[in-house]
Amino acid sequence: MRPVACSHVPLFSLCVALSIAPLTSQALTQGDYTYATNTVGQATITGFNTSFSGALSITNTLGGHPVTSIGAWAFASCASLTAVTIPGCVTSIGVSAFRDCTKLTSIAIPDSITAIGDDVFYNCTGLTAVTIPGSVTSIGYEAFRSCSGLVNLTIGTGVTSIASSAFRSCTRLTAVTIPCNVTSIGNYVFQDCTGLTTVTIPGSVSEISNFAFNRCTGLKNLTIGTGVTAIGNSAFANCTGLTAVTIPDGVTFISAWAFYKCEYMTTVTIPSSVTYIDSSAFQSCFRLTSAFFKGDAPGLGYDVFGFTTPVTLYYLPGTSGWGTTFGDRPTAFWHLPYPLILSTGNGFGVQTNGFGFTISWASSTPVVVEACTNLCSDAWLPLQTNTLNNGVIIFRDSSWTNHPARYYRIVWP
């Protein structure tokens, strides 16, 4: 080997270059397996006989070495492989390890696995059921994409992140419960899961990413957790099975095209926390007749309710920013069956003339504000009786500081 002059190369750089990539043996074979070993005597499966047919329990050892990992593309395109059991000594599965195993119907993943990498089961169209153990913390990019036969999916409680397109085009998947430790779901994660009817997104998830459920045409039951603050671009676009959507308190931003062409949606409820709805968010929702707003009028992009949407925007008396029209759509009071204390706006809380709040109710029925100092007591004291003026009264308690605690309630006939 020719010596290299290094007078101009820092010693630190040489040390780094010499310390990377532990030595491995040349490719070895045993039976149907191709494998390599590392410097501490562990074996990695690097290839397998693609003509193998039937069920396989992957070996524990190769050449006397424990099998600790399945390498990238190791079992890819084993088109006649029907079932796989992975031994508990395996701790990692490489990229595309079982890609295009189209007749694979079942896979047993042990608790020793902590991550399912990118494309691992991509296009395993024969898979019908998958249980991801609690030891797994992440599901990689396109890990189960195009597993069109997948019907039953159990995601372990240890999973914290699901990468983009992880379950995209799993067309027979009918229900998904995302566990409560998941904080991140990627773009396109369930796009084109046309058989999906029920989705529960836990409060641990802070954002529903772009195109996450786009074209899930069978989706009818949607529960969005209270931790979600943003709904991404086209997140539920073309979900034609949705008929009613309630967006939870905490969401502040609804992105462009978020519910585009949800053609059978008739009602949507938008919380007071939403401050902006981006362009075309509800465009082409042809049957949407009622949008209920719990707070002040949010900022709007263009064509939020564009094209033939016949929607009326209903708002609570006492909230601000509304006119006879908003976003080119007519507005009207929201007639609730009960009065409501508005917890937003400048009128709520401690003011110069006492503690106060706004009472909203699109009704001429008198309401009474009562107070007590102990919730365990029935000693409620009437403080103010008023008929609402144009759906609103402003309540102020100037003596609230005279009490160690003060609780309020509203009663009506």
N, C-alpha and C positions, 0 to 999 in steps of 0.2 A: 504493500500500500504506500503510495507516495505521501511523504510528510507534507503538511500544510503549514506555511508560515503564518504565525498568529500574532505577530507583534502589534497589529492594529486591531485585534479582537479582544475585548475585555474578557478576563478570566471568568467572570460571572456568566457570561453568555455561553462559554464552553461547558460549564458545569450543568447548565440547564439542558443543553443539547444532549449531553451524555446520560442524563438521568431519566429521559422519557422512554416509554414503550418497553415493557419487560419482554425478555426473549420468550419465544414460543417454538415448539418443535415444528418440523415440516408436517404436512398433511399425512395422517395415518388412517388406516381402515381396519374395521372389525365387523364382519358380517355385512349388514346393510348400511352401516354407519361410516361416515368420514368424520374424523375428529382431530383436534390439536390439544396439546397440553401446555400449561403455563409453567413458570419457574418454580411454583410451589406444588406442582404435581396434580393440579386440577384439570379436568377434561371439559372441553367445549365441543358440542356437536356442531359440525360445520356443514354437513350434508347427509342425505339419506337417499336410499334407492327409490326413485320416483315410480318404479313399476310395482312397488309393494302394494298389496291389496288386503283390506280387512282392518281389524282393530289392532292397536299397538299400545303396549305398555312400555314406555321408553326405559331403557336400561339404566341401572344405577351407576354402573362402572364401565369404563372402556380402557382396555389395556392395563387393568389393575388400578386405574385412577378414578376417583369419584367424579361423576358428571355434575357440574355445578351450574352450567349455563347452556342454553340453546342459542346458537349463533344466528346471525342475519341470514335469511333465506334458507335455513337449514332443511326445512320440510316443504318449502314452496313447490307448488305444482305437483304434489303427490296426489294425483287426481282420483286414486282408488282407495285412499286412506279413509276409513269410516268412523273410527273412534280413537281418541288419544288420552292416555293417562300419563301425566307428568309426575315423576317421582319427587318426593319431598326434599331431596338434596339439591334440586335445581332452584337457584335464587334469581335468575334473570333470563328473559326471553328476548332475543334480538329482533331487529327490524324485519318485517315481512316473513317471520319465521314459518308461518303456516299459510301464507298467502296463496290463494287460488286452489286450496284443497277443497274442491267443489262437492265432494261426497262425504266430507266430514260432518257427522251428525251430532257428535257430543265431544266435549273436551273437559277433562277433570284438571282444574288448576289448583295446586296445593297452596297451603298457607305460607310456604316459604317464599312465594313470589310477592314482591313489593311494588312492582310496576308492570303494566302492560304497555309495551312500546308502540311505536308508529307502525301501522299497516299489518300488525301481527296476524290478524284473522281476516284481512281484506278479501272480499269476494268468496268467503266460505259459505256458499249459497245453501248448503245442506244443513248448517247448524240450526237446530230448532230451540235449544235451551242453553243458556249460559248463566252460571253462578260465579260472580267475581268475589273472591273471599275477602274478609275484612282486613287482611294483611296488605292488600293492594291500596296504595295511596293515590296513584294517578293512572289514567287511561289515555293512551297516546293518540296522536293524529291519525285519523282514519283507521283506528284499531279494529273496528267491526264494520267498516263501511261495506255496503252492498251485500251484507249477510241477509239476503232476501227471504230466507226461510225461518229467521229467528222470530219465535213467538213469545217465549218466556225469558225475561231478563231480570236477574237479581243483582243489584249493585251493592257491594259490601259497604258497611258503615265507615270503613277506614278511608274511603276514597275522598280526596279533597279537591281534585281537579279533573275535568273531562275535557280533552283537547278538541280542537276543531274537527268537524266531520266524523267524530268517533263512531256514531251510529247512523250516519247518513245513508239513506236509501234502504233501510231495514223495513221493507214494505209490509211485512206481516206482524210487526211488533204492535201490540194493541194498548199496552199500558206501561207507563214509566213512573216510578217513584224515585226521585233523586234524593239520596240520603242527606241527613241534616249536617254533615261535616263538609259537604261540597261548598266551596267558595267561588269556584270559577267553572263556567261552562263555555266552550269555545264557539266560534262562528260555525254556522252550518251543522251544528252537532246532531240534530235530528231532522235536518231538511229531507223532504221527500219520503218521510215515514208515513205513507198514505193510510196505513191501517191503524195508526195511533189514535185512540179515542179519549184517553185520560192521561193528564200530565199534572203532577204536583211538584212545584218548584219551592224548595224550603227557604226559610228566612235567612239561612246562612249565605245564600247567593246574593251578591250585590248588584249584578247586572245581567240582564238577558241579552246575549250577544247578537251580533248581526246575523240575520237569516237563520237563527237557531231552530225555529220550527216552521220555516217557510215551506209552503205547499204540503203541510200535514192536513190533507183535505178531510180526513175523518175525525179530526179533533173536535170533541164536543164538550168535554169537561176540563176546565182549566183552573187551577188554583195557583196563584202567585203569592209567594211568601212576603211578609212585611219587611224583610231586609232589603228587598230589591229597590234600587234608587233610579235605575235607568232601563228603558226598553229599547233595544238596538234597532238599527236600520233593517226594515223588512222582517223583523223577528217573527211575526205571525202573519205575514202576507200570504194571501191565497189559502187561508185556513177556512174553507167554505163551510165546514161543519159547525163553527162557532155561532151561537145565536145570542148569547148574552155574556158580557165581560165586565168584571169588577176589578178595577186597578186598585191595589192596596195603598193605604197611607204610607208615605215614605218615598214613593216614586216622584221624582222631580222633573224628569225629562222623558218625553216620548219621541223617539227618533222618526225621521222621514220614512214613509211607507210602512210603518210598524204594523198596521192592520189593513194594509191595502188589499182591496178586492176580497174582503171577508163578506161574501155576497149575501149570506143568510143571517148576519148579525143584525139584531133589531134594537138592542139597547147596550149602552156602555155607561159605566159610572166612573167618574174621574175625581180623585181626591183633591183636597185643598193644597196638598204638598206639590202638585204639578205646577211648575212655573212656565214651562214652554212645551208646545206641541209643534213638531217640525213639519215641513211641507209634505202634503199628500198622505199624512198618517192614517186617515180614514177615507181616502179617496176610493171611489167605486164600490163603497159598501151600499149597494143599491136598496137594501131593505132597512137600513138604519133609520129609525124614526125618532129616537129619543137619546140624547146625550145629557146625563145628569152631572152637574158640576157642584162639588161640595165647598169650593172656595172662591176666591177672587178670580176674575178673568185672567187666564194665562196668556203669555205671548204666543203668537201664531206665525207659522211659516205660510207659504202660499198654498192654496188649494187643499187645505187640511181636510175639508169635507167636500172635495171637488166632484164635479160631474153631476150625476143624476141623484145624488143622495138627498132624500126628502127630510132630513133630520131637523128637529127643533131642539135648541139648546136650553135646558132648564137650569136655573140658578136659584140660590137661596136668597131671600130678602136680607138685606144688610151687607151682602158682599159687594165688592166694588168692581168697576171696569166694564160693566154690562150696559148695552143700549138696547134699542128695539131689535137690532140685528147685531150679530157678531160673527166674524168670518164669513160674511155673506149668507148667513143663515138666521132665521127668526129666533127670538128668545122668548122665554116666558118664566113666570115664577114656578118654582118647584113646590108643589103642594104635598108636603109631608103630612102624615096622620097625627103628628105630635109636634110640639114646639122643640126648638133646638138651641142650645147655647153655642154660639160661634166661638171657637177657641183660637181664631186667627184675627188679624187686623189690629189697628191701633187702639181700639176700644177695649181690648181684653187685658185684664190684670190691674196693677196698681196705677191709679191716676191721681192727679192733684186733688180731686174732690172725692177720693175714696177708691175702694176696690170695685171693679165693675166688669160688665160684659154685655154683649148684645144678644138679645133673644130674637130668633128668627122663626117666623111661622106665617105662611101665606093664608091667614085666617083672621076673621074679626072676633074670634072667641077670646074672652078675657083670660089672662093667665096670672097666677099668683107666685111671687118669689118668696120662699120660706127659708129660714136659716136655723141652725142649731149649733151647739158647741161640742156635742158628743154623738157620734153616729150610732152608738149603742142605746141611745135614748130616743123616746118618741116625742120629746119636747121640741117640736118644730114651731117656730114663731113666724107668723106672716109679716113680711116686711113691705111688700108693694103689690098692689093689684092694678093691672093696666090692660086696656085693650090695645092691641098692636096697631100702629099707624103705618099703613102701606106695608104691612108684614113685619114690622120691626119695632122693638122698644129697647131703650138703653137703660140698663140698671146700674145704679151706683149705691154702694154701702159706705157712708161717711163715718160710721162708727166701728168699722171692722177692726181697728187697732185696739179697741177696748176689750177684746176677747182673746184668750190664749189660743183659741182655734175657732174657725168659722167655716161651716159647711152650708152649701146652698142647694136647693132643689126647686123645680118648677112643677106646679100642679095646675090642673085645669078641669073644668066640669066634665 
